């Protein structure tokens, strides 16, 4: 006790040392540079991006990785209890409807603009690789910025929709802001679709568009509007006299504030009290004569907003992957710091098995999401045939629904890897699960997207494009162990297509009841195929066994492969460390 009292900073209580001075304190998990220590992201970029181009991109990836692990992560933890605030009135009774976002959100906007997190997709400085570069940065940025990826996703979607619409006046007015790298000029966009009638059956929307001289004004109520701080939004409304249903809706552009900065017919009623994404200022709005401009004709609003949905669904998939990666990085670091029953968690076979499973799931999801990103980049550059377009249309909802469900499972399990600490708010860990839980819901629930997949698969050309993709990936996986895993992935996709055929014969009810199994079967099968192809490359390139361990584990989880993962490969995947430097390229692998 004397020694404790002598040591300068031991806290004193009534002359006695505070009990915490003597008791055990667990060190919290830490993050290293999120680019440099992301073996999967680095490997993926090395495999897919030309080496000389990657060398020019790496400094910015490295910088984002450093920010994400350092300053932004520290700020995120410091602000864990902060939330946006709505001020509806000023001191003198004027309606102002201002939302104050958190300091981290303000900082995230600036970093996003300067880093070109939206702009890159439109500047296309690296051709078809621009999308992969953009989403690699997004992958690093997302987990440390409290779902600021939400307004960015909608901004990217709005830019795509406006550019595709051919509406020259709106393109000239808004796109330079949406794609600006200057934070003072940069605008984010809202995507206001959901009304009290629901978020899935959008065709029932009640908002009316009324002519006002040469222009239009909107009247109605929007029930969930994400990130309601944006200066503009794309939204749906039914022009007077139009028929019911999605066809009778039109897509409108509006700006949320008048020239003097006051609310322009857009009233914010309240912020939503949500389970997660609590830093995202989601609001209920009344549109009371908001001035709006039709984007593309006065009908077919749902079809016309679809380009936005497809872009935001891609962001959703990348965000799911990014949250999983963060959860696994923290759990893995913690396994080395946390000792129980006399040894670190990282030495316990069952804990390693859990970590390996999380890593494998995150790895499969990464490949699926980034496959969509690759095809999107190629399609936007006009570099791909109609089969590629069909594949993109199919894989976008497949990736969104598959990765979103995985994100909930992986983040939940990762919290458990911290025991009780994972359940305590100011560790910052519960945020991962609560934020992940929105991913299967917004931008179309799992079931709504599964039905979309079913619709797309009714096209023979799309089914042929999927078969071609499977065949291409099987070849890419080469021979040996990667080929065995790839065969399991191919079998899963084909079995989903068989289920589609069989249920179609029994009628529409049977196929729609099976839609989720079909869509997830395709998603999980493709994840294995993509992971197997990457494994084959990694073995050939550097004899790195980790991607193969992930592919084999994913294949095993499809239950089409018979042999269980071995303990050695469990260890290597769980710790994501190679004890020995990589050896010789492995026979049977491809480059
Ligand atoms: C963190 C990253 C992500 C952040 C995002 C954050 C923002 C979140 C905010 C939101 O959640 S905004 C709300 C998102 N809402 C949705 O995603 C709606 C979900 N519901 C659906 O997707 C429904 O299936 C749908 C609204 C499309 C159903 O409406 P309808 O009126 O029954 O439309 P229908 O008949 O299915 O489709 C109309 C046309 O659009 C058809 O073409 P045709 O007119 O030529 O026949 C469809 O083929 C076409 N279409 C539908 N979805 C499409 C599409 N075309 C291309 N791509 C799609 N995805």
Boltz pocket constraint, residues with backbone or C-beta under 6 A from the ligand:
constraints:
  - pocket:
      binder: B
      contacts: [[A, 147], [A, 149], [A, 150], [A, 151], [A, 153], [A, 154], [A, 191], [A, 192], [A, 193], [A, 194], [A, 199], [A, 200], [A, 201], [A, 202], [A, 203], [A, 224], [A, 226], [A, 245], [A, 246], [A, 247], [A, 300], [A, 302], [A, 303], [A, 304], [A, 306], [A, 307], [A, 309], [A, 310], [A, 312], [A, 313], [A, 315], [A, 316], [A, 319], [A, 441], [A, 442], [A, 443], [A, 444], [A, 445], [A, 448], [A, 452]]
      max_distance: 6.0
